[in-house]
Amino acid sequence: MEKTITLFVAILTALGVGGWSFLRWILSRKEDKRMSAAKAMAQEMETLMRNYSAMEKKIDKLEQKVDNLYKTVHQLEGEKLQLIKEKNELELKLKEAERHICLRPESECDKRLSTRFYCTKA
């Protein structure tokens, strides 16, 4: 019986000195784990959201650059097609001019190669 009383007194003393904190820790350790896990998850989520926002801004800037590049490409393609059209028109005029050349000497220039063509003196 004396041992039981001593044990009981030791437990009460331990509870009074710091045992109450130990007992509270034992009873609430699962809750503390959940709370620390929730805090860690919240911090990770906040970091991920900041990174996500930064990446969205970078992607928006890159998309704007790509849009500007496409506009430039389409403008250059239009200019290229216009230049090709002008080149073809000039080549056609050159071929027509080469076909209508008078091959006779100047003294015979009035004599036409055919009635379809008329010589112009330059």
Secondary structure, 3 states (H helix, E strand, C coil): CHHHHHHHHHHHHHHHHHHHHHHHHHHCHHHHHHHHHHHHHHHHHHHHHHHHHHHHHHHHHHHHHHHHHHHHHHHHHHHHHHHHHHHHHHHHHHHHHHHCCCCCCHHHCCCCCCCCCCCCCC
